[in-house]
Amino acid sequence: QAQLVESGGGLVQAGGSLRLSCAASGRTFSDYAMGWFRQAPGKEREFVATISWNGGLTYYGRSVKGRFTISRDNAKSTVYLQMNSLKPEDTAVYYCASRPSGPSTSRADYAYWGQGTQVTISS
């Protein structure tokens, strides 16, 4: 079973940047597409970004496109989410997830999830 551990969350002022990391173990990392999702209080968990096993394909949610970048390092079994030009509405718990197939924007397609890391953006 794959295990995912997120890190890098915190409190940042609007306009700032953060980089989230998600370290994977328990499975062959390069066999999996990876995704980032987020959930704000009282809201549904929403898609943020996804990346294929080799990084060749990436997709982004409409609200983060152009500001966030997903990447991965298969040698380190880690996926990253670089978040720039942060806004208060980006405040949420951010989760990474994996699936043993191609990238997907649907949370129902992901088999494994991390515990999440809190990101708070102050105005």
Number of C-alpha atoms within 10 A of each C-alpha: 8 17 16 23 18 23 17 14 18 14 13 18 14 17 14 14 16 18 16 21 22 25 18 22 14 9 13 12 23 18 16 21 25 33 31 28 22 22 19 16 9 6 9 9 16 17 23 25 26 30 26 22 22 14 18 8 13 17 18 20 16 10 12 18 12 12 13 20 20 23 21 22 15 16 8 11 16 20 27 22 23 14 19 17 15 22 18 15 13 20 20 21 18 26 26 30 28 29 21 18 14 16 23 21 19 12 17 7 15 20 12 15 21 19 14 22 21 18 21 20 19 16 11
